Amino acid sequence: VVERSHSWLNRFRRLLIRWEKKAENYIAMLHFACAWITFRSAGLFE
């Protein structure tokens, strides 16, 4: 389960290579990526 989650998050380049200087921006992008993955797996963006 963990490996699958990491592979999904690695699709987002901003998370794979941390370009953000502020932790708030990085965490916001992490939340966005998790929401995107959740909506995609629920079939809401197809």
C-alpha positions, 0 to 999 in steps of 0.5 A: 500500500505504501509503495503504491501511494509513493508511486502515485505521488511521484507522478507530481514532479513538484513533490518528487523534487522539492522545489518549494522553499516554504514548507507551507507550499510543499504541504499544500501541493501534497494535499492537492496531489492527494486530493487529485489521486483520490478523485481520480480513483473515485472516477470523478475526473474521467 
